[in-house]
């Protein structure tokens, strides 16, 4: 393998920078909703603890939002740096959703977030509450436009090829926005984002409750996070089921690769392997734990359904896409197989921890929560994020060798005149910069968590109702 192969290095760079940027995306979306809900609770109940929680988690939200903006800018540069041929091919289609994301959705998000930050003592309470909700709506719109662009790579719609065949031209923007893959991916991504935000709420509150600090404030927030995690996991599961159906309909090779299913199977033979060991080509299975019918049910919603296998699909694609000049249309099977299972397993583990947490913190519990339980709650925070990251690895690696399914191979999208050493230099530079930013990001969040919420007014200070009527400043 050529260590200076521009294609391999460009793929590594885009993958690493994208995954790093995605660390901030779900927390921005999910934490924005958490802050909006806490502020709504303060507005409706008048309890000062909800104001304290709004400001406490609002600081985490703002730190994360700022870092997400910084790292997101690099994503735009990469299209011109390392993927110029791809940019020329998809530019006419991608231009519309990305323009709406930047000029509409992000503009709304940034504008109203600014009003929220500086409007605490300047806007009426209801108007100020509206600003955080509108900012969150802007964030969700931003996510949808980006997901619509990505969905076009998975299932190209609303386009026609240019007369010279050199690029795809947009003919139906509404078809791009209503791409069935985008419609299925969006709720799956949103629920996953709230799972991560709930995990951060759980970890932050558990850190203080383990030390007996801010109990009256942190306990309701902990219960909110635990319930939020469970509800979001159910949403992820239901939305993931619908996304799986769309994946089978548009990219059957990806579903076959998720199960390492080499030969087509129906009914009981279309089983789902929880764990499997075998040869890379699928000719021999050493050991596996399987659930009969489950793959058929997931793929077709029928116990007797049939699922196409890798070998049959590869033979079909060799004929259908012969003009691309390759004879292997399979992704890297071990990556897709294990990424799919890690995605499910990590998300399910986070939900199980939350169920146990609800039981241990119930009002009728006769014993105090053991310290080991608080420790698990704290260290479980990354689980939903890791599940999302490996889920995106599965999504993008399962599409290979296509950069745009059925239209363009990944090897044809890389910049033709950029030597490998230049890509390597930028890869090393971005990795070093991002590592430094990670230290800053997590350091700021950890310091914010340790500091805790602003103190409740002491004796002789304004009461809670008076505090609510008084001007407040931001952080």
BELBELUR-V82320 format. One record per residue. N is the residue number from 1. RES is the residue in one small letter. PHI is phi as a letter, one per 20 degrees, with the letter a starting at -180 (999 if undefined). Layout:
BEGIN
n = {N:N}
res = {RES:RES}
phi = {PHI:PHI}
END
This chain:
BEGIN
n = {1:2:3:4:5:6:7:8:9:10:11:12:13:14:15:16:17:18:19:20:21:22:23:24:25:26:27:28:29:30:31:32:33:34:35:36:37:38:39:40:41:42:43:44:45:46:47:48:49:50:51:52:53:54:55:56:57:58:59:60:61:62:63:64:65:66:67:68:69:70:71:72:73:74:75:76:77:78:79:80:81:82:83:84:85:86:87:88:89:90:91:92:93:94:95:96:97:98:99:100:101:102:103:104:105:106:107:108:109:110:111:112:113:114:115:116:117:118:119:120:121:122:123:124:125:126:127:128:129:130:131:132:133:134:135:136:137:138:139:140:141:142:143:144:145:146:147:148:149:150:151:152:153:154:155:156:157:158:159:160:161:162:163:164:165:166:167:168:169:170:171:172:173:174:175:176:177:178:179:180:181:182:183:184:185:186:187:188:189:190:191:192:193:194:195:196:197:198:199:200:201:202:203:204:205:206:207:208:209:210:211:212:213:214:215:216:217:218:219:220:221:222:223:224:225:226:227:228:229:230:231:232:233:234:235:236:237:238:239:240:241:242:243:244:245:246:247:248:249:250:251:252:253:254:255:256:257:258:259:260:261:262:263:264:265:266:267:268:269:270:271:272:273:274:275:276:277:278:279:280:281:282:283:284:285:286:287:288:289:290:291:292:293:294:295:296:297:298:299:300:301:302:303:304:305:306:307:308:309:310:311:312:313:314:315:316:317:318:319:320:321:322:323:324:325:326:327:328:329:330:331:332:333:334:335:336:337:338:339:340:341:342:343:344:345:346:347:348:349:350:351:352:353:354:355:356:357:358:359:360:361:362:363:364:365:366:367:368:369:370:371:372:373:374:375:376:377:378:379:380:381:382:383:384:385:386:387:388:389:390:391:392:393:394:395:396:397:398:399:400:401:402:403:404:405:406:407:408:409:410:411:412:413:414:415:416:417:418:419:420:421:422:423:424:425:426:427:428:429:430:431:432:433:434:435:436:437:438:439:440:441:442:443:444:445:446:447:448:449:450:451:452:453:454:455:456:457:458:459:460:461:462:463:464:465:466:467:468:469:470:471:472:473:474:475}
res = {x:x:x:x:x:x:x:x:x:x:x:x:x:x:x:x:x:x:x:x:x:x:x:x:x:x:x:x:x:x:x:x:x:x:x:x:x:x:x:x:x:x:x:x:x:x:x:x:x:x:x:x:x:x:x:x:x:x:x:x:x:x:x:x:x:x:x:x:x:x:x:x:x:x:x:x:x:x:x:x:x:x:x:x:x:x:x:x:x:x:x:x:x:x:x:x:x:x:x:x:x:x:x:x:x:x:x:x:x:x:x:x:x:x:x:x:x:x:x:x:x:x:x:x:x:x:x:x:x:x:x:x:x:x:x:x:x:x:x:x:x:x:x:x:x:x:x:x:x:x:x:x:x:x:x:x:x:x:x:x:x:x:x:x:x:x:x:x:x:x:x:x:x:x:x:x:x:x:x:x:x:x:x:x:x:x:x:x:x:x:x:x:x:x:x:x:x:x:x:x:x:x:x:x:x:x:x:x:x:x:x:x:x:x:x:x:x:x:x:x:x:x:x:x:x:x:x:x:x:x:x:x:x:x:x:x:x:x:x:x:x:x:x:x:x:x:x:x:x:x:x:x:x:x:x:x:x:x:x:x:x:x:x:x:x:x:x:x:x:x:x:x:x:x:x:x:x:x:x:x:x:x:x:x:x:x:x:x:x:x:x:x:x:x:x:x:x:x:x:x:x:x:x:x:x:x:x:x:x:x:x:x:x:x:x:x:x:x:x:x:x:x:x:x:x:x:x:x:x:x:x:x:x:x:x:x:x:x:x:x:x:x:x:x:x:x:x:x:x:x:x:x:x:x:x:x:x:x:x:x:x:x:x:x:x:x:x:x:x:x:x:x:x:x:x:x:x:x:x:x:x:x:x:x:x:x:x:x:x:x:x:x:x:x:x:x:x:x:x:x:x:x:x:x:x:x:x:x:x:x:x:x:x:x:x:x:x:x:x:x:x:x:x:x:x:x:x:x:x:x:x:x:x:x:x:x:x:x:x:x:x:x:x:x:x:x:x:x:x:x:x:x:x:x:x:x:x:x:x:x:x:x:x:x:x:x:x:x:x:x:x:x:x:x:x}
phi = {999:f:f:d:f:g:f:f:f:f:f:f:f:f:f:f:f:f:f:f:f:f:g:e:f:f:f:f:f:f:f:g:f:g:f:f:f:f:f:f:f:f:f:e:d:m:f:f:f:f:f:f:f:g:f:f:f:f:f:f:g:f:g:f:f:f:f:f:f:f:f:f:f:f:g:f:f:f:f:e:f:d:c:f:f:f:f:f:f:d:g:f:e:f:g:f:f:f:f:f:f:e:e:d:f:f:f:f:g:f:f:f:f:f:f:f:f:e:d:g:d:c:d:g:g:f:f:f:f:f:f:f:f:f:f:f:f:f:f:f:f:g:f:f:f:f:f:f:f:f:f:f:f:e:b:f:b:m:c:c:e:f:g:e:m:e:b:e:d:f:c:b:f:f:f:f:f:d:g:f:f:f:f:e:f:g:f:f:f:f:f:f:f:f:f:f:f:f:f:f:f:f:f:f:f:f:f:f:f:f:e:m:d:l:g:f:e:f:f:f:f:f:f:g:f:f:f:f:f:f:f:f:f:f:f:f:f:f:f:f:f:f:f:f:f:f:f:f:f:d:c:f:f:f:f:f:f:f:d:l:e:e:d:g:b:c:l:f:f:e:e:d:e:f:b:b:c:a:f:g:e:m:f:b:d:e:b:b:d:c:d:g:m:f:f:f:f:f:e:c:m:b:f:d:f:d:c:f:e:f:f:f:f:f:f:f:f:f:e:f:d:g:f:e:m:c:d:c:d:e:f:f:f:f:f:f:f:f:f:f:f:f:g:f:f:f:f:f:f:f:f:f:g:f:f:f:f:f:f:f:d:f:f:e:f:e:d:f:f:f:f:f:f:f:f:f:f:f:e:e:g:f:g:f:f:f:f:f:f:f:f:f:f:f:f:e:f:f:e:f:e:e:e:c:g:m:d:b:f:g:f:e:e:f:f:f:d:d:f:f:f:f:f:f:f:f:f:f:f:f:f:f:f:f:f:f:f:f:f:f:g:f:f:f:f:f:f:f:f:f:f:n:f:f:f:f:g:f:g:n:e:g:f:f:f:f:f:f:e:e:f:c:d:e:l}
END
